[in-house]
Amino acid sequence: MSNPVLDLAADPVDLTAALVDIESESRNEAAIADAVEEALRRQTTGFEILRHGNRVLARTNRGVGRRVILAGHLDTVPVAGNLPHRRETHPEEGDVLHGCGTVDMKSGDAVFLHLAATLDEPASDLTLIFYDCEEIAAEFNGLNDIERELPDWLTGDVAILGEPTAGLIEAGCQGTLRVRLSATGTRAHSARSWMGDNAVHKLGGLLTTLSAYEARRVDIDGCEYREGLSAVAVSGGVAGNVIPDAAHVDVNFRFAPDRSIDQALDHVREVFAADLADGVSLEVTDSAAGALPGLAHPAAAALVEAAGGRFRAKYGWTDVSRFSALGIPAVNLGPGDPNLAHRVDERVPVAQIRAVTDLLRSYLS
């Protein structure tokens, strides 16, 4: 599939389609980064532009007193027979654009690129960050390299991540903690089960605890976050005639951003205190802090005002957490229903692309 020339001044819907047709599965972002870099260099004025691996960065330096960061990842999950794009009328959603990445998140990228080329003297200095490898393990995320090697590019008064939010502001994000709870026992022939010690059975109380768990809800800056503690995998067993001597349950805790990772871990230990006392072990396998909404910050409050006061909490973890950790209020705002991300029938309503473009144009102007 040949790479189209990107016309940043075109209808952002057409620009979305052009970006979608550049296949860019994680670790294969060179072609789309080339196209974005060339378009920014040829079709924008007043921007300092930097290519760093498969990351493209651009910023103005007009000294107008406020800096807004617009950030989006260029990669997608693997294609599932859903390229090139197609456009059709959906019976419930109207005019929609289908294709891998339409929701997550090339429509958001298109909005940012279009605004960079068409805004006349925005009221804020702008930093655009297009990065790679967001859809795979966090250690490969391109923002890591930028933070480590180009930290001055990650300074600003507010950051907007173009993740899909159906055109609403989704503030902050949940933290995530994954732990493995393991039990051990003694193998034996199942015909003589009393001679063994069944490790799987030792997890029964733990699963009952999870079933009865009542998730906390907390309001932060007018955003209600609902936590969740869930078993996401169970493993154990040797053979159909063997009492198992080892078993484990993987548990994921999605916690509100008023908890730190350490506080989240303390809570999990408290929930499973009885099981841990009975010999079940706990190992942390993954963790990432959440991000507070930060909507009281003037730059973020102005964005909320431009959006007509509509906002909600973000369920799930996004890169807003990285900006929050740097002391920058950050929100998610982009076209597309996040529930359609990564699906074979991934699609975005054309009207949402234009609505987010208009909202951000108003805010940045």
C-alpha positions as CSV (number, residue, x, y, z in Angstrom):
1,M,0.0,0.0,0.0
2,S,1.6,3.3,-1.1
3,N,1.8,6.1,1.3
4,P,-0.4,9.1,0.4
5,V,0.8,12.6,0.7
6,L,-0.9,14.2,3.7
7,D,-2.8,17.4,3.1
8,L,-3.0,19.0,6.6
9,A,-5.3,21.8,5.4
10,A,-7.9,19.3,4.0
11,D,-11.1,18.2,5.8
12,P,-9.8,16.4,8.9
13,V,-12.1,13.5,7.9
14,D,-10.1,13.1,4.7
15,L,-6.8,13.5,6.6
16,T,-8.0,10.7,9.0
17,A,-8.6,8.4,6.1
18,A,-5.1,9.2,4.7
19,L,-3.5,8.4,8.0
20,V,-5.5,5.2,8.4
21,D,-4.3,3.9,5.0
22,I,-0.7,4.1,6.2
23,E,-0.3,0.8,8.0
24,S,1.5,1.4,11.3
25,E,1.4,-1.6,13.6
26,S,3.5,-1.1,16.7
27,R,7.3,-1.2,15.8
28,N,6.4,-0.4,12.2
29,E,5.8,3.3,12.4
30,A,8.6,4.6,10.1
31,A,6.3,5.2,7.1
32,I,3.7,7.2,9.0
33,A,6.3,9.1,10.9
34,D,7.9,10.0,7.5
35,A,4.6,11.2,6.1
36,V,3.8,13.3,9.3
37,E,7.2,14.8,9.4
38,E,7.2,15.8,5.7
39,A,3.7,17.3,6.0
40,L,4.6,19.4,9.1
41,R,7.8,20.7,7.5
42,R,6.1,21.7,4.2
43,Q,2.7,22.8,5.4
44,T,3.2,24.6,8.7
45,T,4.9,27.9,9.7
46,G,6.4,29.0,12.9
47,F,7.1,25.5,14.2
48,E,10.4,24.0,15.3
49,I,10.3,20.4,14.1
50,L,12.3,17.5,15.3
51,R,12.5,13.8,14.2
52,H,13.6,11.4,17.0
53,G,13.4,7.8,15.9
54,N,9.9,7.2,14.9
55,R,8.7,10.2,16.9
56,V,7.8,13.5,15.4
57,L,7.8,16.6,17.5
58,A,6.9,20.2,16.7
59,R,6.5,23.4,18.8
60,T,6.0,27.1,18.5
61,N,8.0,29.5,20.6
62,R,6.0,32.7,20.4
63,G,6.2,33.5,24.2
64,V,2.5,34.0,24.6
65,G,2.4,32.8,28.2
66,R,0.7,29.4,28.0
67,R,1.7,26.2,26.4
68,V,-0.6,23.4,25.3
69,I,0.7,20.0,24.5
70,L,-1.2,17.9,21.9
71,A,0.0,14.3,22.0
72,G,-1.0,11.2,20.1
73,H,0.5,7.9,19.2
74,L,1.0,6.8,15.6
75,D,0.8,3.1,16.1
76,T,-2.1,0.7,15.9
77,V,-2.9,-2.8,16.9
78,P,-2.4,-5.4,14.1
79,V,-4.6,-5.0,11.1
80,A,-7.5,-7.4,11.0
81,G,-8.6,-7.2,7.3
82,N,-9.8,-3.7,8.0
83,L,-7.5,-1.7,5.6
84,P,-7.8,0.3,3.5
85,H,-10.4,2.6,5.0
86,R,-14.0,2.7,3.8
87,R,-16.7,5.3,4.4
88,E,-20.3,4.4,4.6
89,T,-23.6,5.3,6.3
90,H,-24.3,3.4,9.5
91,P,-28.0,2.9,10.3
92,E,-27.6,4.3,13.8
93,E,-24.4,6.4,13.7
94,G,-24.8,8.1,10.3
95,D,-21.7,8.9,8.2
96,V,-18.8,6.8,9.6
97,L,-15.2,6.1,8.6
98,H,-14.2,2.4,9.0
99,G,-10.6,1.1,9.4
100,C,-7.8,0.1,11.7
101,G,-6.9,3.1,13.8
102,T,-9.9,5.3,13.0
103,V,-10.8,5.3,16.7
104,D,-7.4,4.5,18.3
105,M,-6.2,7.1,17.5
106,K,-5.6,8.4,14.0
107,S,-8.7,10.6,14.0
108,G,-7.2,12.4,17.1
109,D,-3.9,12.7,15.3
110,A,-5.6,14.1,12.2
111,V,-7.4,16.8,14.4
112,F,-4.0,17.9,15.9
113,L,-2.2,18.0,12.5
114,H,-5.1,19.9,10.9
115,L,-5.1,22.5,13.6
116,A,-1.3,22.9,13.4
117,A,-1.6,23.8,9.8
118,T,-4.8,26.0,9.9
119,L,-4.7,27.9,13.2
120,D,-3.9,31.6,12.7
121,E,-1.9,32.9,15.7
122,P,-3.3,30.6,18.4
123,A,-3.6,32.1,21.9
124,S,-1.2,29.5,23.3
125,D,2.2,28.2,22.3
126,L,1.7,24.6,21.0
127,T,3.7,21.5,21.3
128,L,2.8,18.5,19.1
129,I,4.1,15.1,20.0
130,F,3.5,12.1,17.8
131,Y,5.0,9.0,19.2
132,D,5.4,5.2,18.7
133,C,4.8,1.9,20.4
134,E,1.9,2.9,22.7
135,E,-0.1,-0.2,21.9
136,I,2.5,-2.6,23.3
137,A,4.3,-3.0,26.6
138,A,4.9,0.3,28.4
139,E,8.7,-0.2,28.3
140,F,8.7,0.4,24.6
141,N,6.4,3.5,24.6
142,G,8.1,6.4,22.7
143,L,7.3,8.8,25.5
144,N,9.9,7.1,27.6
145,D,12.6,8.1,25.1
146,I,11.3,11.6,24.9
147,E,11.2,12.0,28.7
148,R,14.7,10.6,29.0
149,E,16.4,12.3,26.1
150,L,14.3,15.4,25.3
151,P,12.7,16.4,28.6
152,D,12.3,20.0,27.6
153,W,9.7,19.0,25.0
154,L,7.5,17.7,27.8
155,T,6.9,21.0,29.5
156,G,3.6,22.8,29.3
157,D,0.5,24.1,31.2
158,V,-1.9,21.4,30.0
159,A,-1.6,18.3,27.9
160,I,-4.4,16.9,25.7
161,L,-4.1,13.3,24.6
162,G,-6.1,12.5,21.5
163,E,-7.3,9.1,22.8
164,P,-10.9,8.3,21.9
165,T,-13.5,9.8,24.2
166,A,-16.5,10.2,21.9
167,G,-15.7,13.9,21.9
168,L,-16.0,14.4,25.6
169,I,-13.3,15.4,28.0
170,E,-12.2,12.4,30.1
171,A,-10.1,13.7,32.9
172,G,-7.3,11.9,34.7
173,C,-7.2,8.1,34.6
174,Q,-7.3,5.1,36.9
175,G,-4.2,3.4,38.2
176,T,-3.6,-0.3,37.6
177,L,-2.0,-2.9,39.7
178,R,-1.6,-6.6,38.8
179,V,-0.6,-9.2,41.4
180,R,-0.2,-13.0,41.3
181,L,-1.6,-14.9,44.3
182,S,0.0,-18.3,44.5
183,A,-0.6,-21.4,46.6
184,T,1.5,-24.6,46.9
185,G,0.7,-28.1,48.0
186,T,1.8,-31.7,47.6
187,R,1.2,-33.9,44.5
188,A,-0.5,-37.2,44.8
189,H,-2.5,-39.6,42.7
190,S,-6.1,-38.4,42.6
191,A,-7.3,-41.9,43.5
192,R,-5.5,-41.3,46.8
193,S,-6.2,-37.6,47.2
194,W,-5.9,-37.7,51.0
195,M,-2.2,-38.3,50.5
196,G,-1.8,-34.9,48.7
197,D,-2.4,-31.3,49.5
198,N,-4.5,-29.6,46.7
199,A,-3.1,-26.2,45.8
200,V,-6.2,-25.3,43.7
201,H,-8.5,-25.8,46.7
202,K,-6.5,-23.3,48.6
203,L,-7.6,-20.6,46.2
204,G,-11.3,-21.1,46.9
205,G,-11.5,-18.6,49.7
206,L,-9.7,-16.0,47.6
207,L,-12.1,-16.4,44.8
208,T,-15.1,-16.1,47.2
209,T,-13.5,-12.9,48.5
210,L,-13.3,-11.5,45.0
211,S,-16.9,-12.4,44.2
212,A,-18.1,-10.5,47.3
213,Y,-15.8,-7.5,46.9
214,E,-17.6,-4.1,46.8
215,A,-15.8,-1.6,44.6
216,R,-15.3,1.9,46.0
217,R,-16.6,5.0,44.2
218,V,-14.9,8.3,44.8
219,D,-15.6,11.8,43.4
220,I,-12.5,13.9,42.5
221,D,-13.0,17.3,40.9
222,G,-16.5,16.3,39.9
223,C,-15.4,13.1,38.3
224,E,-16.6,9.8,39.7
225,Y,-14.1,7.0,39.6
226,R,-15.3,3.5,40.3
227,E,-12.6,1.0,41.3
228,G,-12.5,-2.7,40.4
229,L,-10.8,-5.8,41.8
230,S,-11.0,-8.7,39.5
231,A,-9.5,-12.1,38.8
232,V,-8.2,-12.0,35.2
233,A,-6.5,-15.5,35.0
234,V,-6.4,-18.7,36.9
235,S,-3.7,-21.4,36.4
236,G,-3.1,-24.8,38.1
237,G,-3.2,-28.5,37.5
238,V,-0.8,-31.2,36.3
239,A,-3.0,-33.9,34.8
240,G,-6.4,-35.4,35.1
241,N,-5.3,-37.9,37.7
242,V,-2.9,-35.8,39.7
243,I,-3.5,-33.6,42.8
244,P,-1.9,-30.3,41.8
245,D,0.9,-28.9,43.9
246,A,0.8,-25.4,42.6
247,A,-1.8,-22.9,41.4
248,H,-2.2,-19.2,41.1
249,V,-4.7,-16.4,40.4
250,D,-3.8,-13.2,38.6
251,V,-5.7,-10.2,40.0
252,N,-6.0,-6.8,38.5
253,F,-6.9,-3.8,40.7
254,R,-8.0,-0.7,38.8
255,F,-7.9,2.1,41.4
256,A,-8.9,5.7,41.6
257,P,-6.1,8.3,41.2
258,D,-6.4,9.5,44.8
259,R,-4.4,6.3,45.7
260,S,-0.7,5.8,45.1
261,I,0.6,2.5,43.9
262,D,1.8,1.7,47.4
263,Q,-1.7,2.5,48.9
264,A,-3.3,0.4,46.2
265,L,-1.0,-2.5,47.2
266,D,-1.8,-2.0,50.9
267,H,-5.5,-2.3,50.0
268,V,-5.0,-5.5,48.1
269,R,-3.0,-7.0,50.9
270,E,-5.8,-6.0,53.3
271,V,-8.5,-7.6,51.2
272,F,-6.6,-10.9,51.0
273,A,-5.2,-10.8,54.6
274,A,-6.8,-14.1,55.6
275,D,-5.5,-15.9,52.5
276,L,-2.0,-14.5,53.0
277,A,-2.1,-15.6,56.6
278,D,-2.9,-19.1,55.4
279,G,0.2,-19.3,53.2
280,V,-0.9,-17.8,49.9
281,S,1.9,-15.7,48.5
282,L,1.5,-12.3,46.7
283,E,3.8,-11.0,43.9
284,V,3.4,-7.7,42.1
285,T,3.6,-8.3,38.4
286,D,2.7,-4.9,37.0
287,S,1.7,-1.4,38.2
288,A,1.1,2.1,36.9
289,A,0.0,5.1,38.8
290,G,-3.2,6.9,37.9
291,A,-3.6,10.6,37.2
292,L,-5.7,13.2,39.0
293,P,-8.1,15.2,36.9
294,G,-6.4,18.6,37.6
295,L,-9.4,20.4,36.2
296,A,-9.0,23.3,38.7
297,H,-5.8,24.4,36.9
298,P,-6.6,27.5,34.8
299,A,-5.5,26.0,31.5
300,A,-7.6,22.9,32.1
301,A,-10.6,24.9,33.3
302,A,-10.5,26.9,30.1
303,L,-10.7,23.7,28.1
304,V,-13.7,22.5,30.2
305,E,-15.4,25.8,29.5
306,A,-14.8,25.5,25.8
307,A,-16.4,22.0,25.9
308,G,-19.5,23.5,27.5
309,G,-18.7,22.1,30.9
310,R,-19.0,18.5,29.8
311,F,-16.5,16.1,31.3
312,R,-16.2,12.7,33.0
313,A,-13.7,10.4,34.6
314,K,-11.5,8.3,32.5
315,Y,-11.8,4.5,33.1
316,G,-8.7,2.8,32.2
317,W,-5.0,3.9,32.1
318,T,-3.6,6.2,29.4
319,D,-0.5,8.3,28.9
320,V,-2.1,11.2,30.8
321,S,-0.5,9.6,33.8
322,R,2.9,10.3,32.4
323,F,2.1,14.0,32.1
324,S,0.4,14.1,35.5
325,A,3.6,12.7,37.0
326,L,5.5,15.6,35.5
327,G,3.1,18.1,37.2
328,I,1.1,18.9,34.0
329,P,-2.7,18.6,34.1
330,A,-3.7,16.3,31.3
331,V,-7.0,15.1,29.8
332,N,-8.1,12.7,27.1
333,L,-10.1,14.2,24.3
334,G,-10.6,12.7,20.9
335,P,-13.2,11.4,18.4
336,G,-14.4,7.8,18.5
337,D,-16.1,5.4,20.9
338,P,-13.3,3.8,23.0
339,N,-15.4,0.6,23.1
340,L,-14.8,0.2,19.4
341,A,-11.0,0.5,19.6
342,H,-9.1,-2.6,18.4
343,R,-12.2,-4.2,16.9
344,V,-12.4,-5.5,13.4
345,D,-15.3,-3.1,12.8
346,E,-13.5,-0.1,14.3
347,R,-15.2,3.0,13.1
348,V,-15.6,6.7,13.9
349,P,-18.5,9.0,13.2
350,V,-17.5,11.7,10.8
351,A,-19.4,14.3,12.8
352,Q,-17.2,13.6,15.9
353,I,-14.0,14.3,14.0
354,R,-15.4,17.7,13.0
355,A,-16.8,18.4,16.4
356,V,-13.5,17.8,18.2
357,T,-11.7,19.9,15.6
358,D,-14.2,22.8,16.2
359,L,-13.9,22.5,20.0
360,L,-10.1,22.6,20.0
361,R,-10.0,25.4,17.5
362,S,-12.2,27.5,19.8
363,Y,-10.1,26.6,22.8
364,L,-6.8,27.3,21.2
365,S,-8.0,30.5,19.5
